[in-house]
Every structure is written in structure tokens, then in C-alpha cells.
């Protein structure tokens, strides 16, 4: 599979099989995140890997009751360990850096035959409590990971002419 295929095949999976993710596949997904670019190459992130079923169930509740989060055999919490750096353009680094890393992981998951769903609907304080994450750390995303029980159809995308401007804003 090439990157273009992985991009086209990636879906937000909300139903998972009761099948564990092999250690080597999980390691490759995590390594994809580790290899992502980051501002100043600081890699100011940590990924908490949750495989324990009762903990995943608690995370599902903290994720606004989205049961499928706990159904996945693995849930990754993408955390920013430093949040103060602001780029010259005025943007904070940490949400961008972690978005890139998580996206790398979602594409590697496709390569591995796994499904994911980017979760931004969660109560950060509850997730921190569940996972013992210190107060200054920010959780940018939760990422359930597992074998899809069903693969959703592709979602509609806007045509290029609606989202691309050449040379100047139009």
C-alpha cells in the first residue's frame, strides 16, 4: 500500500472486533507518530497506551459516553508535555505537532489493517484523572485503535475548487 491508498482508505471507525492488536502492529503505529515532524524537532509529546478493558470503559465515559471508544482493544491518549512554545506565525506548537503525529498513526493503522477514530469530544480533566496525567500536560486527542467490525463508506469531500486558491485568496 502507498500513502495515497492509505489516505483514501482511512475512515473514522466506530465499531471494533473483539480481537487484540498484535504488539508489532501497535509498535509500528506508535513509531509512525514518533517519526512525525514537530516544531523545532522538540517532539514534546507522550502517547499513553491503554489496553486494560476497565480503564478503556472509563475513558469511553469520559469521552461523552461514546461506547465504541472502550470497545476498541487499544486507546491512545496523545499528550503534549510542553504547551508554551508559540511559533512566529502566532500558533501554539503543541496542537499542531500532535495533530501531525496522530495523523501519521492513523495512516499507519490503515497499512496495518486497523481502524481508528480521532476523538476530540472528551472531558480532559476526567481523562487526566483516569490515566494519572499531570495537570500541566494537555491531552489533544484520544485515538481508539483496533480491527474494524465494519468499515464505513467514504464521506463526501468538497471539490478542489472550493478549498484551493492559486497564487492569491479568491
N, C-alpha and C positions, 0 to 999 in steps of 0.2 A: 504494500500500500504506500502511496506517496502522500505528501502533505495535502495536496488538493483533494484527494479522495477522502482523507480524514476530515477535512473541513466540511465537505459536502455530506458526509455520513454522520457527523456529530448531531446528536439530538439531546434534548432535555428528558432524561429517563426518569419516570416517576413510579416504576414498578420493577422490582428486582426478584430474581430467583433466590431460593434458599441454598445458595452454593457459595462456599468460601472463595475468596480471591487468593490465588496462589501467591506465595511470598515473592517469587521472582517477578511476577507481573506488577505487584504492588511496588516493589523496589524500582522498576522501570518507570512507573508513573511518578513516583517521588523524585527520581533522578531527572525527569523531564522538567519538573518545577525547579529543581536545584540549578539546572543549567540555563534558566531564563535570565535575560538581561535585567539589570537593576541600575538605578541612578547611582553614579559613582562606583558601580560594582560592589556596593556595600552588602548586598544580599541580607538585608535586615529583616529576616523573616524566620519563622519556625512553623512547621506543619505538625499538628498533633494528630496522630493516627489512632482512631478509636475503633476497636473490633469487639469489645465487650458488649453483649446484647442489652443488658440492663442500662448501661451508660448510653448506648445508641437510642434506646427508648426515651430516656430523659432528654436527650438532645432533640428528638422529634417533638417533644412537648415544648421545649424552649424555642423551637423553630415554628412557632404559631400553630402547633398541633398537626404539622404535616407528617402523617404517619409513615409515608414512604421513606423519609429520612432515616428512621430507625429500622426500616425493612432492609435497607442496603447492608451488606455484611461489613462494610467499612465506611466510616465517615471521617473526612479530613477537615480539620479546622485550620484555616490559613490565617496566620497571625503576624502582625507587624510588631517587631520588638523595639523599634525606634520610630517615632512618629513626627519628630520635629523638623526634619530637613525639608526645605521648600526649594524647588528649582527656580532658576532665573525667570522662568515664564510665570511664576506665581502659584504653581500647582504643588501640593504636597506629594512627596515621592511614594509614600507607603501604599496608598490605594492603587496607584498605577503599577508599581512594581509587583504587588501581589496579584493584580488582575492579569498581568502578563504571565506570571508563574502558574496561576490556576488555569489559564487558557492552555499553556503548554501541557499541563497534566490532563486536561480534558481531551486534547488531541491524541496524546499517548494512550489514553484509555481506549479510544476508538481503535487504535492499532492493536491493542491487546484483546479486543472483543468485549470490552467492558463499557458500561454506561455510566453517565454522571448527570448531575443536575446542579447548576450553580444556585446556591441558596443565599439570598440576602435578607430574607424575611426571618429574622431570629432576634431574640432578646439577648443582647450581648452580655449583660450582667449575669443572666441565668447560665449562659454557656460558660462564662468565666468561672462561675461557682462550681458547675458540674465538673469542669476539666482542671480546676485548680490553677487557672491562668492569672498571673499577677495584674493588679489594677492598671499600670501604665501601658500594658500591651493592648493593642486593638485587634479585634477579630474582624477580618474583612469579608470572609466568606466561609460557608460550610459547603463541603463537597461530598455528597453520598457517592459511593463507588461500588459497583457490583455488576453481575451479569444481568442484562435486561430480561424481564419476563415478557416484555413486548417492546418493540421499537416504534415510537410514534412516527407518523408521516412527516415529511418536511413541512416547515411552516412557511408562510408566504414571506417573501422578501421584497423590499421596494426596488423598483428598477434603477439601474445606474444613473439615469438622467435626473432622478430625484435626489440623489445623495452625493453626486460628484460635480464639482465645478472645476473647470480648466482655466488655469492662469489667474483668475480673479473670482471673487464671490459673485455668483449670479443668482 
